[in-house]
Amino acid sequence: MGSAITDKKAIFGWAMYDWANSAFATTIMAGFFPVFFKQYWSAGVDATMSTARLGGANTIASIIVALSAPLLGAIADKGSAKKKFLFFFASMGMVMTSCLYLVSQGNWLLAVALYIFACIGFSSANIFYDSLITAITSDDKMDLVSAMGFGLGYLGGGILFAFNVWMTLQPHDFGFTGPSDAVRFSFLSVAIWWAIFSIPIFLFVKEPETSPVNESVMGIIKSGFKQFSHTYQEIRQLKTVFLFLIAYWLYIDGVDTIVRMAIDYGLSIGLQQTDLIKALLITQFVGFPCAIGFGYLGAKIGTKRAIFIAIAIYLFVSIWAAFITQESEFYVLAVIIGLVQGGIQALSRSFFARIIPKKSSAEYFGFYNMLGKFAAVIGPLLIGMTGLLVKSMGYSDDISSRISIVSISLLFLAGGILFYFVSEEKAQEQLQRYKTQRS
């Protein structure tokens, strides 16, 4: 493993995939899709209903990914096929994203279907991308390498998103008939960007070495099912790993939900689309240095303490968001989120990578991503259902949207409390004891 630290090409290739696929997270999930879905594909539908539809789309995609993630990880580990699965699902995401360019106005159902499949490709590919971190660096460097990936992701996603925003603000300068054509082309540009900058990970990162497997595809799938069951039992015995996964499940839900629903929330309370897009750009470019900075912070004060700081800030954000009334306040909110968003994601990934068996990284990251996606099931659904419930009581769209965003604070609170009881040292002891018992 020591030689992996000096393989700068492998680290660069791995981190560049974050640069590549973050264009989808930024331009599609957080930026243009929620706006375009509300104003173009769901034109004429009231804000509460379109929000519920968007929340439902995110929920369906998350359920599918969550149910398949651990099995996919087990199959990939068994067949030494992390990079092949990464290629398949990334390609699926790229193709579905490019197809959004073709969806006509008012056709919200087709837009939702393509978006769901694109999200499945994006999220499933991340299982195998995340798991490859154990093959390119050692435990003591994981915080920095993981943070580098997220930092490049914020920068790359931000650069393309800024260009796409420029196209929508000045569509005629780029040969488009109007902003709608520019937004539709932006979906195509994300697929192209994703494809081009994914090349380094396939060129420079080697498939981790495992024992040779002489099985057919069906044999590998059957073995994957068996391995999935084995890994689940293993995680239950590694109590600290299990506790971390539950804590992560809760607090990352709030993070993912804010990413996916922030623009929609701003529109629902009457803020202007251009101001919301600018705020998202602020988050991206603040997120680039701060994600890397959190890697150094984790190394200096401890990963657990740094994650705690991020959870506390998110708890504050989820409550304060309900009271904002001006664009300037949304900008401040964007800066605060940018300070911690990449940090909490990067350090959670590296913290988990240090407390799991390296040879089973894809299996364990399958569970890690499964819980992350099940969390994204709860969050958007919680916002949508809370909004509909409050509105049914006679309150306005504005009030129902504000109350619904506060509901996310419960997830940060519960996740933070459980994470308090997670000890990295205890996790290492349990892992060593389990290995001794198995040998």
C-alpha positions in Angstrom: 0.0 0.0 0.0 2.9 2.3 0.7 3.8 2.6 -3.0 0.3 3.8 -3.8 1.0 7.0 -1.9 3.7 8.0 -4.4 1.6 7.1 -7.4 0.6 10.7 -8.2 -1.0 9.7 -11.5 -3.4 7.3 -9.8 -4.4 10.0 -7.2 -4.8 12.6 -10.0 -6.8 10.2 -12.1 -9.1 9.2 -9.2 -9.7 12.8 -8.1 -10.5 13.9 -11.7 -13.5 11.7 -11.7 -15.0 14.0 -9.1 -14.2 17.0 -11.4 -16.0 15.1 -14.2 -19.2 13.9 -12.5 -19.7 16.9 -10.3 -21.0 18.7 -13.4 -24.1 16.5 -13.0 -24.5 17.2 -9.3 -24.2 20.9 -9.9 -25.8 21.8 -13.2 -28.5 19.0 -13.2 -29.4 18.1 -9.6 -28.8 21.3 -7.8 -29.1 23.9 -10.6 -31.0 23.8 -13.8 -33.2 20.6 -13.4 -35.2 21.9 -10.4 -35.7 25.3 -12.1 -36.5 23.9 -15.5 -38.7 21.2 -14.1 -40.8 23.8 -12.2 -41.0 26.5 -15.0 -40.7 24.5 -18.3 -41.7 20.8 -17.8 -44.3 21.5 -15.1 -45.5 24.9 -16.5 -48.8 25.9 -15.0 -48.6 23.6 -12.0 -48.6 25.2 -8.5 -45.3 25.3 -6.6 -46.3 22.8 -3.9 -47.3 20.1 -6.4 -44.2 20.6 -8.6 -42.0 20.4 -5.5 -43.8 17.1 -4.5 -43.1 15.7 -8.0 -39.4 16.6 -7.8 -39.1 15.1 -4.3 -40.9 12.0 -5.6 -38.4 11.7 -8.5 -35.4 11.9 -6.2 -37.0 9.4 -3.8 -37.6 6.8 -6.6 -34.1 7.1 -7.8 -32.7 6.9 -4.3 -34.7 3.8 -3.5 -33.5 1.9 -6.6 -29.8 2.8 -5.9 -30.2 2.0 -2.2 -31.6 -1.4 -2.8 -29.0 -2.3 -5.4 -25.9 -0.7 -3.9 -24.7 -3.4 -1.5 -25.2 -6.2 -4.0 -23.4 -4.3 -6.7 -20.4 -3.7 -4.4 -20.3 -7.4 -3.4 -20.4 -8.5 -7.1 -17.6 -6.0 -8.0 -15.4 -7.2 -5.2 -16.0 -10.8 -6.0 -15.2 -10.4 -9.7 -12.6 -7.6 -9.5 -14.7 -5.4 -11.6 -14.8 -2.1 -9.9 -13.7 -0.1 -13.0 -16.0 -2.1 -15.3 -19.1 -1.3 -13.1 -17.9 2.4 -12.8 -17.7 2.6 -16.6 -21.2 1.0 -17.1 -23.0 3.2 -14.7 -21.2 6.4 -15.6 -22.0 5.8 -19.2 -25.7 5.2 -18.3 -25.7 8.5 -16.5 -24.1 10.4 -19.4 -26.6 9.0 -22.0 -29.7 9.7 -19.9 -28.5 13.2 -19.1 -27.9 14.0 -22.8 -31.4 12.8 -23.6 -32.9 15.5 -21.4 -31.9 17.9 -24.2 -34.7 16.3 -26.3 -37.6 16.6 -23.8 -40.3 19.0 -24.9 -42.1 21.6 -22.8 -44.8 20.3 -20.5 -43.5 16.7 -20.8 -42.7 16.4 -17.1 -43.2 12.6 -16.9 -40.5 11.9 -19.5 -38.2 14.4 -17.9 -38.7 12.6 -14.5 -38.0 9.2 -16.1 -34.8 10.3 -17.7 -33.7 12.2 -14.5 -34.3 9.0 -12.4 -32.2 6.9 -14.7 -29.5 9.5 -14.9 -29.4 9.7 -11.0 -29.2 5.9 -10.8 -26.2 6.0 -13.2 -24.5 8.9 -11.3 -25.1 7.4 -7.8 -24.2 3.8 -8.7 -21.0 4.8 -10.4 -20.0 6.6 -7.1 -20.1 3.3 -5.2 -17.2 2.0 -7.3 -15.4 5.4 -7.5 -15.5 5.8 -3.7 -14.3 2.2 -3.1 -11.2 2.8 -5.3 -9.8 5.2 -2.7 -8.4 2.3 -0.7 -6.3 1.2 -3.7 -4.6 4.6 -4.3 -3.5 5.8 -0.8 -2.9 4.8 2.8 -5.0 5.5 5.9 -3.0 8.5 7.0 -3.4 10.3 3.7 -7.1 9.5 3.1 -8.5 12.7 4.5 -6.4 14.8 2.2 -6.9 12.6 -0.9 -10.7 12.4 -0.3 -10.8 16.2 0.2 -8.8 16.7 -2.9 -11.5 14.8 -4.9 -14.3 16.8 -3.5 -12.3 20.1 -3.9 -11.7 19.4 -7.6 -15.4 18.4 -7.9 -16.5 21.8 -6.6 -14.1 23.6 -8.9 -14.9 21.5 -12.1 -18.6 21.5 -11.4 -18.5 25.2 -10.7 -16.6 26.1 -13.9 -19.0 24.3 -16.2 -22.0 25.6 -14.3 -20.7 29.2 -14.5 -20.3 28.7 -18.3 -23.9 27.3 -18.5 -25.3 30.2 -16.5 -23.5 32.6 -18.9 -25.2 30.9 -21.8 -28.6 31.2 -20.3 -28.1 34.9 -19.4 -26.7 35.7 -22.9 -28.3 33.1 -25.1 -28.2 35.1 -28.4 -24.4 35.5 -28.0 -24.1 31.7 -28.3 -26.6 31.3 -31.1 -29.6 30.1 -29.1 -33.1 31.5 -29.6 -33.7 32.0 -25.9 -32.8 30.9 -22.4 -34.8 27.7 -22.7 -32.7 26.4 -25.6 -29.5 27.4 -23.6 -30.6 25.4 -20.6 -31.5 22.4 -22.7 -28.0 22.5 -24.3 -26.5 22.7 -20.8 -27.8 19.2 -20.2 -25.9 18.0 -23.2 -22.8 19.8 -22.1 -22.8 18.0 -18.8 -22.8 14.6 -20.5 -19.9 15.7 -22.7 -17.9 17.1 -19.8 -18.6 14.0 -17.7 -17.3 11.7 -20.5 -14.1 13.6 -21.3 -12.9 14.1 -17.8 -13.7 10.5 -16.8 -10.9 9.3 -19.0 -8.0 9.7 -16.5 -9.5 7.4 -13.9 -9.6 4.6 -16.4 -6.1 5.3 -17.7 -4.2 5.8 -14.4 -6.1 3.9 -11.6 -5.4 0.2 -11.5 -8.0 -2.4 -10.5 -7.2 -3.6 -7.0 -5.6 -7.0 -6.9 -7.7 -9.8 -5.6 -7.7 -13.6 -5.9 -8.4 -14.9 -9.4 -12.1 -15.8 -10.0 -12.9 -18.4 -12.6 -16.6 -18.0 -12.7 -19.3 -17.2 -15.2 -21.2 -13.9 -15.0 -24.1 -15.7 -13.4 -21.7 -17.4 -11.0 -20.2 -14.1 -10.0 -23.8 -12.7 -9.4 -24.7 -15.7 -7.2 -21.4 -15.3 -5.3 -22.2 -11.6 -5.0 -25.5 -12.4 -3.3 -23.7 -14.7 -0.8 -21.0 -12.1 -0.2 -23.7 -9.5 0.4 -25.3 -11.6 3.1 -21.8 -12.3 4.6 -20.9 -8.6 4.6 -24.2 -7.7 6.3 -23.5 -10.1 9.1 -20.0 -8.8 9.3 -21.2 -5.2 9.7 -23.6 -6.2 12.4 -20.7 -7.7 14.4 -18.5 -4.6 13.8 -20.8 -2.5 16.0 -18.9 0.8 15.6 -19.1 0.5 11.8 -22.8 -0.2 12.1 -23.3 2.8 14.4 -21.4 5.1 12.1 -23.5 4.0 9.1 -26.7 4.8 11.0 -25.4 8.2 12.1 -24.2 8.9 8.5 -27.5 7.8 7.2 -29.2 10.6 9.2 -26.9 13.5 8.8 -26.0 13.0 5.2 -29.7 13.0 4.4 -29.9 16.6 5.4 -26.8 17.4 3.3 -28.2 15.7 0.2 -31.7 17.1 0.6 -30.3 20.7 0.9 -28.3 20.1 -2.3 -31.3 18.8 -4.3 -34.0 21.1 -2.9 -32.3 24.4 -2.2 -33.1 26.1 -5.5 -36.7 24.7 -5.5 -37.1 26.1 -1.9 -35.8 29.6 -3.0 -38.3 29.7 -5.8 -41.1 28.6 -3.5 -40.5 31.5 -1.1 -40.4 34.1 -3.9 -36.7 34.6 -4.6 -35.6 35.2 -8.2 -34.1 32.4 -10.3 -31.0 34.5 -11.3 -30.2 35.2 -7.6 -30.6 31.5 -6.7 -28.2 30.5 -9.5 -25.7 33.0 -8.4 -25.9 31.7 -4.8 -25.3 28.2 -6.1 -22.2 29.4 -7.9 -21.0 31.0 -4.7 -21.4 27.6 -2.9 -19.3 25.9 -5.6 -16.4 28.2 -5.6 -16.3 28.6 -1.8 -16.6 24.8 -1.6 -13.4 24.2 -3.7 -10.8 25.6 -1.2 -12.9 24.8 1.9 -13.2 21.1 1.0 -9.4 20.8 0.8 -9.1 22.9 3.9 -11.4 20.5 5.8 -9.0 17.7 4.8 -6.2 19.6 6.6 -8.5 20.4 9.5 -9.4 16.8 9.9 -5.6 15.9 10.0 -5.0 18.6 12.6 -7.9 18.3 15.1 -9.2 14.9 14.2 -11.7 13.7 11.6 -14.5 13.2 14.1 -14.2 16.7 15.5 -14.2 18.3 12.0 -17.3 16.3 11.1 -19.0 17.5 14.3 -18.3 21.1 13.3 -19.9 20.6 9.9 -23.0 18.9 11.4 -23.5 21.8 13.9 -23.3 24.4 11.1 -25.8 22.5 9.0 -28.2 22.3 11.9 -28.0 26.1 12.2 -28.5 26.5 8.4 -31.6 24.3 8.3 -33.3 26.4 11.0 -32.1 29.9 9.8 -33.2 29.1 6.2 -36.8 29.3 7.3 -36.5 33.0 8.2 -34.7 34.4 5.2 -36.5 37.0 3.1 -33.9 38.7 1.0 -31.5 37.7 -1.7 -28.5 38.9 0.3 -29.4 36.4 3.1 -29.6 33.6 0.6 -26.0 34.5 -0.5 -24.8 34.4 3.1 -26.5 31.0 3.4 -24.7 29.9 0.2 -21.3 30.9 1.6 -21.9 29.1 4.9 -23.0 25.9 3.1 -19.9 26.1 0.8 -17.7 26.2 3.9 -18.8 22.8 5.1 -20.5 20.9 2.3 -17.4 19.4 0.7 -15.8 18.9 4.1 -18.5 16.7 5.6 -18.7 14.6 2.5 -14.9 14.2 2.1 -14.2 13.4 5.8 -17.2 11.0 6.1 -15.8 9.0 3.2 -12.2 8.9 4.5 -13.4 8.2 8.1 -15.4 5.2 6.8 -12.6 4.0 4.6 -10.3 3.8 7.6 -12.6 1.6 9.7 -13.4 -1.1 7.1 -11.5 -4.1 5.7 -9.6 -2.9 2.6 -10.2 -6.1 0.6 -14.0 -5.6 0.8 -14.0 -1.9 0.1 -16.7 -2.0 -2.7 -19.0 -4.2 -0.5 -18.7 -1.8 2.4 -19.1 1.3 0.3 -22.1 -0.4 -1.2 -23.7 -0.3 2.2 -22.3 3.2 2.8 -24.0 4.5 -0.4 -27.1 2.5 0.3 -27.7 4.3 3.5 -26.8 7.6 1.9 -29.4 7.0 -0.8 -32.0 5.8 1.7 -31.4 9.0 3.5 -32.1 10.9 0.3 -35.4 9.0 0.2 -36.4 10.5 3.6 -35.3 14.1 3.1 -37.1 15.1 -0.1 -40.1 13.1 0.9 -40.1 14.8 4.3 -40.0 18.3 2.7 -42.7 17.4 0.2 -45.1 15.8 2.6 -44.5 18.4 5.3 -45.3 21.2 2.8 -48.5 19.5 1.6 -49.6 18.8 5.2 -49.1 22.4 6.3 -50.8 23.7 3.2 -53.8 21.4 3.8 -54.2 23.2 7.1 -54.9 26.4 5.3 -51.4 28.0 5.3 -49.9 29.7 2.2 -47.3 28.2 -0.1 -44.7 30.5 1.5 -45.4 29.4 5.0 -45.6 25.7 4.2 -42.3 25.8 2.3 -40.6 27.5 5.3 -41.9 25.0 7.8 -40.9 22.1 5.6 -37.3 23.2 5.4 -37.0 23.2 9.2 -38.0 19.5 9.4 -34.5 18.7 8.0 -32.9 19.9 11.3 -34.2 16.8 13.0 -31.9 14.7 10.8 -28.8 16.7 11.7 -29.7 16.6 15.3 -30.2 12.8 15.4 -27.2 12.0 13.3 -25.0 14.2 15.4 -26.1 12.5 18.6 -25.4 9.0 17.3 -22.0 10.1 15.7 -20.9 11.3 19.2 -20.8 7.6 20.3 -18.6 6.5 17.3 -15.0 5.8 18.1 -12.4 5.2 15.4 -10.1 3.5 17.9 -12.8 1.1 19.0 -13.7 0.4 15.4 -10.1 -0.6 14.7 -10.0 -2.8 17.8 -13.3 -4.5 16.7 -12.0 -5.1 13.2 -8.7 -6.6 14.5 -10.6 -8.8 16.9 -12.9 -10.0 14.2 -10.0 -10.8 11.9 -8.3 -12.8 14.7 -11.5 -14.8 15.3 -11.9 -15.5 11.6 -8.3 -16.7 11.1 
